[in-house]
Amino acid sequence: MYEESLRAVQDQQRSLDNLRSRAAQLLTAAAVVETFLVGLVLGAEGRPRPATWVGAGAFVALALICVWIVLPRKGWTFSNSATILLDAYVDAEPAASLDEMYRNLAIYNERHWDRNQDELLNKRLVGLQVAAALLVVCILSSVVDLRGRNCDGQQRGSAATPSATPTPGPGQARGQGGPAPC
């Protein structure tokens, strides 16, 4: 019984470490992707558009969530204090039996697991899922922004030259090839 309770708390600690590692990796990937895409977006015209601000806001929210996941928090318990155990079971008069100590340790581990679970996996796992969705928002907003800038450029260029529509080449049906419509 004690070994099972100890294994549950150790598994929980490994889950936290894994979650923190994934959050750090997500933040790193988001920073690289967003730096590249923002460079493309701002290099295309130089001034931010609404989609640029949406992407920037999503990235800031993603970064804050990832930092919240990675930072340590007081109150999680993954072990028992040796001093308290010695005082309560070994040095006590009369000393507790080994079976009683294992029983109580199993109960303490279960309490630690229960207290840790909501804050540890449940809230932080949802935070990681939200951060991943925000990365998608960052990428999509940059793509929309780039697409809008390209379409603005095509519309300005086509206004100056009305015959900018390409004629199909040999072996191409009408509507195939050429730039995609905006």
Buried (B, 14 or more C-beta within 10 A) or exposed (E): EBEEBBEBBEEBBEBBEEBBEBBBEBBEEBBEBBEEBBEBBBEBBEEBBEBBEBBBBBBEBBBBBBEBBBEEEEEBBBEBEEEEBEEEBEEEEEEBEEEEBBBBBBEBBBEBBEEBBEEBBEEBBEBBEEBBEBBEBBBBBBBBBBEBBBBBEBEEEBEEEEEEEEEEEEEEEEEEEEEEEE
